[in-house]
Amino acid sequence: MKVLSRQSVFDLAIQQCGCIEAAFDIAQLNNISITDDLLPGQELLMPTAVDTKTATYYAINGITPATAIIGDTLFMRIFDKTFDNSFE
């Protein structure tokens, strides 16, 4: 998986695996810390998706979460208003 600008391990966990807990697996697979700053273009190994509904939603809708604090500004895009988080 190629890291995009302002993405964190947590962003990649939710985007690729569907759950934040996958951040620990990503960190372990790539020998990094969950709090490391990632560089745009950096290639990381990804574990298997845990919550495929969320991961599929992100993929289908082209959502690439990127959370970062740059100066005094927090940039964030995680879900849009159409996300249905029901587990029926």
OpenMM code with the backbone's topology and positions (N, CA, C; nanometers):
from openmm import Vec3, app, unit

residues = "MET LYS VAL LEU SER ARG GLN SER VAL PHE ASP LEU ALA ILE GLN GLN CYS GLY CYS ILE GLU ALA ALA PHE ASP ILE ALA GLN LEU ASN ASN ILE SER ILE THR ASP ASP LEU LEU PRO GLY GLN GLU LEU LEU MET PRO THR ALA VAL ASP THR LYS THR ALA THR TYR TYR ALA ILE ASN GLY ILE THR PRO ALA THR ALA ILE ILE GLY ASP THR LEU PHE MET ARG ILE PHE ASP LYS THR PHE ASP ASN SER PHE GLU".split()
positions = [
    Vec3(0.0852, -0.1170, 0.0000),
    Vec3(0.0000, 0.0000, 0.0000),
    Vec3(0.0895, 0.1230, 0.0000),
    Vec3(0.0588, 0.2169, -0.0885),
    Vec3(0.1368, 0.3396, -0.0953),
    Vec3(0.0695, 0.4463, -0.0082),
    Vec3(0.1469, 0.5064, 0.0804),
    Vec3(0.0990, 0.6102, 0.1708),
    Vec3(0.0753, 0.7395, 0.0936),
    Vec3(-0.0385, 0.8049, 0.1222),
    Vec3(-0.0686, 0.9344, 0.0631),
    Vec3(-0.0351, 1.0450, 0.1623),
    Vec3(-0.0340, 1.1665, 0.1157),
    Vec3(-0.0038, 1.2821, 0.2001),
    Vec3(-0.0976, 1.2885, 0.3203),
    Vec3(-0.0414, 1.3133, 0.4375),
    Vec3(-0.1123, 1.3300, 0.5646),
    Vec3(-0.1777, 1.2018, 0.6157),
    Vec3(-0.1358, 1.0862, 0.5684),
    Vec3(-0.1926, 0.9620, 0.6198),
    Vec3(-0.1089, 0.9102, 0.7366),
    Vec3(-0.1790, 0.8507, 0.8308),
    Vec3(-0.1149, 0.7894, 0.9467),
    Vec3(-0.1381, 0.6385, 0.9414),
    Vec3(-0.0737, 0.5676, 1.0316),
    Vec3(-0.0959, 0.4233, 1.0428),
    Vec3(-0.2434, 0.3974, 1.0725),
    Vec3(-0.3049, 0.4827, 1.1521),
    Vec3(-0.4460, 0.4666, 1.1865),
    Vec3(-0.5355, 0.4868, 1.0644),
    Vec3(-0.5018, 0.5846, 0.9805),
    Vec3(-0.5779, 0.6068, 0.8569),
    Vec3(-0.5739, 0.4831, 0.7683),
    Vec3(-0.4556, 0.4263, 0.7533),
    Vec3(-0.4409, 0.3078, 0.6698),
    Vec3(-0.5141, 0.1885, 0.7289),
    Vec3(-0.5137, 0.1774, 0.8605),
    Vec3(-0.5828, 0.0660, 0.9261),
    Vec3(-0.7322, 0.0691, 0.8951),
    Vec3(-0.7936, 0.1849, 0.9093),
    Vec3(-0.9369, 0.1942, 0.8842),
    Vec3(-0.9673, 0.1804, 0.7350),
    Vec3(-0.8843, 0.2376, 0.6503),
    Vec3(-0.9076, 0.2322, 0.5053),
    Vec3(-0.8898, 0.0913, 0.4507),
    Vec3(-0.7827, 0.0260, 0.4851),
    Vec3(-0.7486, -0.1027, 0.4248),
    Vec3(-0.8044, -0.2234, 0.4988),
    Vec3(-0.8199, -0.2100, 0.6325),
    Vec3(-0.8610, -0.3254, 0.7122),
    Vec3(-0.9985, -0.3082, 0.7747),
    Vec3(-1.0495, -0.1853, 0.7732),
    Vec3(-1.1834, -0.1611, 0.8247),
    Vec3(-1.1924, -0.1430, 0.9739),
    Vec3(-1.0784, -0.1445, 1.0431),
    Vec3(-1.0822, -0.1250, 1.1885),
    Vec3(-0.9506, -0.0637, 1.2369),
    Vec3(-0.9620, 0.0156, 1.3388),
    Vec3(-0.8466, 0.0874, 1.3924),
    Vec3(-0.7469, -0.0074, 1.4591),
    Vec3(-0.7955, -0.1193, 1.5095),
    Vec3(-0.7077, -0.2147, 1.5775),
    Vec3(-0.5991, -0.2694, 1.4848),
    Vec3(-0.6246, -0.2671, 1.3538),
    Vec3(-0.5271, -0.3171, 1.2571),
    Vec3(-0.3998, -0.2323, 1.2539),
    Vec3(-0.4027, -0.1142, 1.3161),
    Vec3(-0.2828, -0.0295, 1.3213),
    Vec3(-0.1664, -0.1054, 1.3857),
    Vec3(-0.1958, -0.1866, 1.4847),
    Vec3(-0.0904, -0.2633, 1.5521),
    Vec3(-0.0305, -0.3672, 1.4580),
    Vec3(-0.1153, -0.4317, 1.3775),
    Vec3(-0.0661, -0.5298, 1.2805),
    Vec3(0.0178, -0.4629, 1.1711),
    Vec3(-0.0279, -0.3464, 1.1250),
    Vec3(0.0471, -0.2726, 1.0227),
    Vec3(0.1839, -0.2333, 1.0762),
    Vec3(0.1852, -0.1818, 1.1975),
    Vec3(0.3127, -0.1421, 1.2586),
    Vec3(0.4062, -0.2618, 1.2708),
    Vec3(0.3547, -0.3737, 1.3170),
    Vec3(0.4378, -0.4927, 1.3343),
    Vec3(0.4886, -0.5450, 1.1994),
    Vec3(0.4014, -0.5512, 1.0993),
    Vec3(0.4418, -0.5998, 0.9669),
    Vec3(0.5518, -0.5150, 0.9043),
    Vec3(0.5525, -0.3855, 0.9372),
    Vec3(0.6440, -0.2919, 0.8727),
    Vec3(0.7559, -0.2430, 0.9643),
    Vec3(0.7631, -0.3015, 1.0847),
    Vec3(0.8674, -0.2659, 1.1810),
    Vec3(0.8712, -0.1149, 1.2084),
    Vec3(0.7508, -0.0590, 1.2326),
    Vec3(0.7375, 0.0826, 1.2656),
    Vec3(0.6509, 0.0964, 1.3900),
    Vec3(0.6436, 0.2158, 1.4428),
    Vec3(0.5565, 0.2450, 1.5567),
    Vec3(0.4214, 0.2935, 1.5039),
    Vec3(0.3161, 0.2727, 1.5807),
    Vec3(0.1844, 0.3211, 1.5385),
    Vec3(0.1784, 0.4731, 1.5332),
    Vec3(0.2731, 0.5396, 1.5969),
    Vec3(0.2751, 0.6860, 1.5986),
    Vec3(0.3770, 0.7465, 1.5020),
    Vec3(0.4471, 0.6636, 1.4273),
    Vec3(0.5462, 0.7159, 1.3322),
    Vec3(0.4804, 0.8050, 1.2274),
    Vec3(0.5500, 0.9101, 1.1885),
    Vec3(0.5071, 0.9923, 1.0751),
    Vec3(0.5409, 0.9151, 0.9493),
    Vec3(0.4431, 0.9025, 0.8602),
    Vec3(0.4642, 0.8323, 0.7345),
    Vec3(0.4928, 0.9325, 0.6236),
    Vec3(0.5699, 0.8904, 0.5274),
    Vec3(0.6056, 0.9765, 0.4154),
    Vec3(0.5181, 0.9452, 0.2949),
    Vec3(0.4701, 1.0484, 0.2247),
    Vec3(0.3942, 1.0218, 0.1022),
    Vec3(0.4781, 0.9371, 0.0069),
    Vec3(0.4155, 0.8334, -0.0490),
    Vec3(0.4856, 0.7435, -0.1398),
    Vec3(0.5486, 0.6238, -0.0719),
    Vec3(0.5576, 0.6271, 0.0599),
    Vec3(0.6147, 0.5151, 0.1343),
    Vec3(0.5276, 0.3912, 0.1117),
    Vec3(0.5901, 0.2778, 0.0888),
    Vec3(0.5187, 0.1521, 0.0660),
    Vec3(0.5138, 0.0725, 0.1964),
    Vec3(0.3934, 0.0285, 0.2340),
    Vec3(0.3758, -0.0504, 0.3547),
    Vec3(0.3004, -0.1790, 0.3241),
    Vec3(0.3360, -0.2853, 0.3953),
    Vec3(0.2626, -0.4109, 0.3866),
    Vec3(0.1340, -0.3968, 0.4674),
    Vec3(0.0248, -0.4589, 0.4201),
    Vec3(-0.1044, -0.4510, 0.4882),
    Vec3(-0.1509, -0.5902, 0.5281),
    Vec3(-0.2095, -0.6017, 0.6476),
    Vec3(-0.2696, -0.7284, 0.6868),
    Vec3(-0.4048, -0.7469, 0.6163),
    Vec3(-0.4648, -0.8610, 0.6338),
    Vec3(-0.5960, -0.8902, 0.5770),
    Vec3(-0.7023, -0.8042, 0.6446),
    Vec3(-0.8011, -0.7618, 0.5674),
    Vec3(-0.9109, -0.6811, 0.6210),
    Vec3(-0.9862, -0.7589, 0.7285),
    Vec3(-1.0247, -0.6885, 0.8331),
    Vec3(-1.1007, -0.7470, 0.9426),
    Vec3(-1.2489, -0.7153, 0.9238),
    Vec3(-1.2797, -0.5894, 0.9026),
    Vec3(-1.4169, -0.5440, 0.8797),
    Vec3(-1.4282, -0.5125, 0.7314),
    Vec3(-1.4658, -0.6110, 0.6544),
    Vec3(-1.4685, -0.5933, 0.5094),
    Vec3(-1.5756, -0.4946, 0.4648),
    Vec3(-1.6824, -0.4787, 0.5421),
    Vec3(-1.7869, -0.3823, 0.5054),
    Vec3(-1.7298, -0.2402, 0.5019),
    Vec3(-1.6560, -0.2036, 0.6043),
    Vec3(-1.5971, -0.0698, 0.6098),
    Vec3(-1.4888, -0.0535, 0.5040),
    Vec3(-1.3997, -0.1504, 0.4923),
    Vec3(-1.2917, -0.1431, 0.3933),
    Vec3(-1.3482, -0.1338, 0.2513),
    Vec3(-1.4527, -0.2098, 0.2223),
    Vec3(-1.5163, -0.2065, 0.0912),
    Vec3(-1.5825, -0.0716, 0.0665),
    Vec3(-1.6472, -0.0173, 0.1674),
    Vec3(-1.7095, 0.1149, 0.1550),
    Vec3(-1.6058, 0.2192, 0.1159),
    Vec3(-1.4928, 0.2180, 0.1843),
    Vec3(-1.3859, 0.3140, 0.1531),
    Vec3(-1.3382, 0.2962, 0.0095),
    Vec3(-1.3175, 0.1719, -0.0322),
    Vec3(-1.2667, 0.1446, -0.1672),
    Vec3(-1.3666, 0.1873, -0.2740),
    Vec3(-1.4924, 0.1492, -0.2590),
    Vec3(-1.5948, 0.1808, -0.3588),
    Vec3(-1.6145, 0.3314, -0.3728),
    Vec3(-1.6092, 0.4029, -0.2610),
    Vec3(-1.6347, 0.5464, -0.2622),
    Vec3(-1.5089, 0.6310, -0.2768),
    Vec3(-1.3953, 0.5654, -0.2944),
    Vec3(-1.2701, 0.6380, -0.3154),
    Vec3(-1.2297, 0.7245, -0.1980),
    Vec3(-1.2642, 0.6816, -0.0777),
    Vec3(-1.2308, 0.7598, 0.0421),
    Vec3(-1.0941, 0.7161, 0.0926),
    Vec3(-1.0055, 0.8113, 0.1037),
    Vec3(-0.8720, 0.7858, 0.1560),
    Vec3(-0.8522, 0.8752, 0.2779),
    Vec3(-0.8756, 0.8200, 0.3969),
    Vec3(-0.8622, 0.9023, 0.5162),
    Vec3(-0.7205, 0.9558, 0.5305),
    Vec3(-0.7127, 1.0803, 0.5695),
    Vec3(-0.5838, 1.1453, 0.5904),
    Vec3(-0.6015, 1.2457, 0.7032),
    Vec3(-0.5538, 1.2099, 0.8188),
    Vec3(-0.5666, 1.2972, 0.9347),
    Vec3(-0.4284, 1.3450, 0.9746),
    Vec3(-0.4155, 1.4732, 0.9885),
    Vec3(-0.2870, 1.5281, 1.0289),
    Vec3(-0.3084, 1.6673, 1.0829),
    Vec3(-0.2237, 1.7041, 1.1733),
    Vec3(-0.2251, 1.8406, 1.2226),
    Vec3(-0.1051, 1.9102, 1.1602),
    Vec3(-0.1337, 2.0101, 1.0797),
    Vec3(-0.0281, 2.0880, 1.0161),
    Vec3(-0.0466, 2.2312, 1.0638),
    Vec3(0.0493, 2.2784, 1.1411),
    Vec3(0.0331, 2.4090, 1.2036),
    Vec3(-0.0817, 2.4019, 1.3032),
    Vec3(-0.1800, 2.4879, 1.2886),
    Vec3(-0.2971, 2.4875, 1.3761),
    Vec3(-0.4182, 2.4243, 1.3098),
    Vec3(-0.3988, 2.3591, 1.1959),
    Vec3(-0.5113, 2.3065, 1.1202),
    Vec3(-0.5126, 2.1552, 1.1258),
    Vec3(-0.6298, 2.0997, 1.1595),
    Vec3(-0.6500, 1.9553, 1.1573),
    Vec3(-0.7182, 1.9211, 1.0267),
    Vec3(-0.6568, 1.8345, 0.9468),
    Vec3(-0.7155, 1.7891, 0.8222),
    Vec3(-0.7740, 1.6504, 0.8474),
    Vec3(-0.9013, 1.6317, 0.8086),
    Vec3(-0.9617, 1.5032, 0.8359),
    Vec3(-1.0704, 1.4710, 0.7335),
    Vec3(-1.0669, 1.3488, 0.6804),
    Vec3(-1.1738, 1.2970, 0.5968),
    Vec3(-1.1799, 1.1484, 0.6226),
    Vec3(-1.2847, 1.1075, 0.6909),
    Vec3(-1.2953, 0.9669, 0.7257),
    Vec3(-1.4218, 0.9061, 0.6661),
    Vec3(-1.5375, 0.9543, 0.7028),
    Vec3(-1.6638, 0.9060, 0.6480),
    Vec3(-1.7349, 1.0217, 0.5809),
    Vec3(-1.8179, 0.9925, 0.4834),
    Vec3(-1.9058, 1.0959, 0.4321),
    Vec3(-2.0468, 1.0669, 0.4825),
    Vec3(-2.1427, 1.1518, 0.4515),
    Vec3(-2.2762, 1.1420, 0.5097),
    Vec3(-2.3536, 1.0195, 0.4614),
    Vec3(-2.3069, 0.9492, 0.3583),
    Vec3(-2.3807, 0.8337, 0.3072),
    Vec3(-2.3434, 0.7033, 0.3759),
    Vec3(-2.2460, 0.7036, 0.4639),
    Vec3(-2.2012, 0.5779, 0.5254),
    Vec3(-2.3079, 0.5207, 0.6158),
    Vec3(-2.3433, 0.3968, 0.5955),
    Vec3(-2.4414, 0.3259, 0.6762),
    Vec3(-2.3669, 0.2267, 0.7632),
    Vec3(-2.3578, 0.2559, 0.8916),
    Vec3(-2.2811, 0.1713, 0.9830),
    Vec3(-2.3705, 0.0704, 1.0552),
    Vec3(-2.4841, 0.0362, 0.9961),
    Vec3(-2.5682, -0.0662, 1.0580),
    Vec3(-2.5072, -0.2026, 1.0295),
    Vec3(-2.5291, -0.2922, 1.1184),
    Vec3(-2.4710, -0.4260, 1.1045),
    Vec3(-2.5805, -0.5294, 1.0919),
    Vec3(-2.6630, -0.5098, 0.9932),
    Vec3(-2.7768, -0.5994, 0.9696),
    Vec3(-2.7369, -0.7177, 0.8886),
] * unit.nanometer
topology = app.Topology()
chain = topology.addChain("A")
for resn in residues:
    res = topology.addResidue(resn, chain)
    for name in ("N", "CA", "C"):
        topology.addAtom(name, app.Element.getBySymbol(name[0]), res)
